[in-house]
Amino acid sequence: MDAKIRSRFWSDEDVLPQPLEVKATLLWLITNPETSLSGMVVVSPKQFAFATSLDPVWLKRTYKELKKMFVIKGSLVWIRNYVRHQFGEGQMLAKSNVGKGVVRDILKGPKRKQKVFFEEYPELKVHLEPKTQAPCKGSPSPSKPLARGPQAPSSPFK
């Protein structure tokens, strides 16, 4: 997926005062080809250094400086506002097929991240509940056994 970077990124009150290296690290996390639909990415310091020419120390510095933007468990990083910036929020997100895909993706991650995710995006909880379908018109009630019709004649080839 090609991530969107809006022009307001550069004037964000949390990003604006940061040094260039922190901004570049954040951009790398957002646009990393391994970043999932829900904003989760497994970060490799070697891959980061290769892709950005920055010392991996900037990863930790970025997490520290912008700590409210991330939930981190080992090398797994979840960018909290990723879904909001990429796909929107509220009922539009909840009703979209993207919302369903985001939920499928987040359910692959750790339980802790799932809990935090649904606190951040409560509108997507609707995709956790199993959908029940109304029976088709003319179909028997599940509580009634099927009526048996006339028996088919036995095969003459037995």
N, C-alpha and C positions, 0 to 999 in steps of 0.2 A: 504494500500500500504506500502511496506517496502522501506523506504527511503535509498538512497545510501550516504555513507560518504566516500569520497575519501581520500587517504593518504595526498594529498596536503592541506587538511583542516588544518592540524597541522602547516603548514608553511605559511599559508595565512598571508599577511602582516598586516591585520586588526585584526586577531585572535591571532597571535603569542604573542604580548605583554600583552594580557589580563590575569587576574588572573584565576585560575582554575574554580572558581564559574561562571564567565562569559562564559567560554568555555562550561561548563556543561549545563548552561542555554540555550545556542545556540544549543547544541546537542539535548536537550530536545525539543526545538521548532521544529527543523527539523524532528526529529524521532517520535514526538508525534502521536499517532494513530488517533487523530482528525485532523491532518494537511491534508488539502484537496489537490487535484491534482494540483491546482494553487498555493499552498503554503500559503493558508489562514488557520488560526486557531483561535478559540475563546479560550482565555486563562483564566483559573480559578486559582487564586493564591493558593487556597486550594489544588487543584489537583497538581499544580506545587510543592508545599511543600511536599505533600504526596509522589509523584513520585521521587523527587530528594533529599529529606531531607535537602533542602536549604530554607533559609528564603526568602519569596516572594519579599523582597527588591531587590534581585538579578535580578528579571525580569526588574524592572525600571532601574537598573544600566546597564544591558545588552543593553536595548533600547538606553540608553544615550551613552554608549561607542561605540556601533556599529550602530549609528543612520542612516547611509546611507543604511543599510541592511533591514530596516523595514519601513512600513507605518502602522501607528497605529490609530485606531478610537475606543475609549473605550476599550473593552476587545477583539476586533477583531484585529488580527495582520496579516499583509501580509509580508512574507519573499520574498523580491524582487528578489533575484537570485535563488530561489528554483527551478523554472522550468528549468532554464539554467543548473543547476548542476544535476538535476534528468533526464532530457530528451534531452538536447542539445539546439541548437538555430538555427536561420537562416532558410533556405529553407527546410532542413531536418525536422525540427520541424513543419514548416508550412504545409508540405505535409503529415505529419503523422496523424494517427487517434488520437494519444495522443494529438496533437495540438488542434484538434476539441473538445476533452473532456475538455482540460484546458480552452478553451474559454467558453464552456457551464458552467463550474464551476465558472469562474470569473464573468459571467453575473448574477449569483445569489447574488453577493456581492454588496456593496454600489457603487453608480455612481463614487464617488471620486476615489475609488480603481480601478475601470474599466479604468478611464482616465489615471491614473498613470501606470496601467498594460500595456495598449496599447502603451504608450510612451516607456516603457521598452522592449516590445516585438512587435514592429510594424509589423513584418512578420506574426503575427497571425490575423491581421485585415481582411485577406482574408476570414476568417470563419464568418465574420459579414455580408457579402454581400449575399443576397438570390441568390441561384443558379437557373438559368433558364435552362430548358431542351429543347433541339431541338425536334421538333415533330418527332414521329416515321415515317419511310418511309411508305407511303401508307395511313397515317392518314389524315383526312381533315384539311384544313387550319382553324385556329380558327375564321377567318373572314367570312368563307363561311358556310352557314347552311348545316346540314346533308341532303343528298338526301334521300327522303323517298322511300323505296322499295315497292314491292307489299304488299298489306294488307293481313294479315293472315285471314283465314276464321274464321267466328265467331264460338264460341263453340256451339255444339248441346245440351249442358247440361244447357243452360240458361233457 
